[in-house]
Amino acid sequence: QVQLVESGGGLVQTGDSLGLSCALSGRTFSDFAMAWFRQVPGKAREFVAYITWSGSSTEYSDSVKGRFTVSRDNAKNTAYLQMKSLKPEDTAVYYCAAAWSGTPWYGEFNFWGQGTQVTVAS
């Protein structure tokens, strides 16, 4: 069974950097494209970043482009989201998700982590 576990969330101040990790177990990691989403209570889930199975291509939402970097280490079965120049509006629960290789960033993601809270104080 596929399991995704996020880690690295916490409380930071405006302008700080923070790195999130997402570990996958239960299946071959390279079978999956990976993505990050975020959600604020009462609002719709928002796409953040995406990376193909090999790391050859990435996609970002306009709101994080230039500030966030998604990467992966297939040998460690882990995807990452490095966030810099954080703003209060980045405050959300961040989720990692996995989709079968070949799924585009706007496609169906089959597996989801439990989320990790990122709070950016002003």
C-alpha positions in Angstrom: 0.0 0.0 0.0 1.3 3.4 -0.9 2.0 5.8 2.0 3.1 9.4 1.8 4.4 11.2 4.8 5.2 14.9 4.8 7.6 16.5 7.2 9.3 19.8 7.8 6.5 22.2 8.5 6.6 24.8 11.2 6.4 28.4 12.3 8.7 30.9 10.4 8.8 34.6 9.9 8.2 36.5 6.7 11.3 36.2 4.4 12.5 33.0 5.9 13.1 29.7 4.1 11.8 26.3 4.9 12.1 22.9 3.3 9.5 20.2 3.2 10.0 16.5 2.6 7.7 13.8 1.4 8.6 10.1 1.8 6.9 7.5 -0.2 6.7 3.8 0.7 4.9 0.7 -0.6 5.6 1.1 -4.3 8.5 2.0 -6.6 9.0 5.7 -6.2 10.0 6.3 -9.8 6.6 5.0 -10.9 5.1 8.3 -9.8 5.0 11.9 -10.6 4.9 14.0 -7.5 3.2 17.2 -6.6 2.6 19.6 -3.8 -0.7 21.3 -2.9 -1.7 23.5 -0.1 -5.0 24.4 1.6 -6.3 27.0 4.0 -9.4 26.0 6.0 -12.6 27.0 4.2 -10.9 27.5 0.9 -10.2 25.3 -2.1 -7.1 23.2 -2.4 -4.4 25.0 -4.4 -1.8 23.5 -6.7 1.7 24.5 -5.8 4.4 22.4 -7.7 4.9 19.3 -9.7 7.8 17.1 -10.8 7.9 14.2 -13.3 9.1 10.8 -12.3 12.7 11.5 -13.4 12.8 15.1 -12.3 13.2 16.2 -15.9 10.3 18.6 -15.8 8.6 20.8 -13.2 5.6 23.0 -13.0 4.7 25.7 -10.5 1.8 27.9 -9.7 2.2 31.6 -10.5 2.0 32.4 -6.8 5.2 30.5 -5.9 7.2 30.6 -9.1 10.6 31.9 -8.5 10.4 31.3 -4.8 9.7 27.6 -4.4 11.7 24.7 -5.9 10.5 21.1 -6.1 13.0 18.3 -6.4 13.2 14.6 -5.8 15.8 11.9 -4.9 14.6 8.6 -6.3 17.3 6.8 -4.4 15.8 8.1 -1.1 12.1 7.7 -2.2 11.7 11.4 -1.3 10.3 14.5 -2.8 11.1 18.0 -1.6 9.7 21.4 -1.6 12.2 24.2 -0.8 10.5 27.4 0.0 12.2 30.8 0.2 11.1 34.4 0.7 8.0 33.1 2.5 5.0 35.4 2.9 2.1 35.3 5.3 -0.1 34.2 2.4 1.9 31.1 2.1 0.4 29.9 5.4 -1.4 26.7 4.8 -1.4 22.9 5.3 0.9 21.5 2.6 0.2 18.1 1.1 2.3 16.0 -1.1 0.6 13.8 -3.7 1.6 11.0 -6.1 0.2 10.1 -9.5 1.2 7.4 -11.9 4.1 8.4 -14.2 2.8 10.2 -17.2 0.1 12.1 -15.4 0.4 15.8 -16.0 0.3 18.4 -13.2 -3.4 19.0 -13.7 -4.3 15.3 -13.8 -5.6 12.9 -11.1 -3.4 12.3 -8.1 -4.1 8.9 -6.6 -2.3 9.1 -3.2 -2.1 11.8 -0.7 -0.2 12.5 2.5 -1.7 13.8 5.7 -0.3 17.3 5.4 2.2 19.4 7.3 1.4 22.9 8.7 3.4 25.9 7.5 2.7 29.1 9.3 4.4 32.3 8.2 4.2 35.1 10.8 4.4 38.8 9.8 
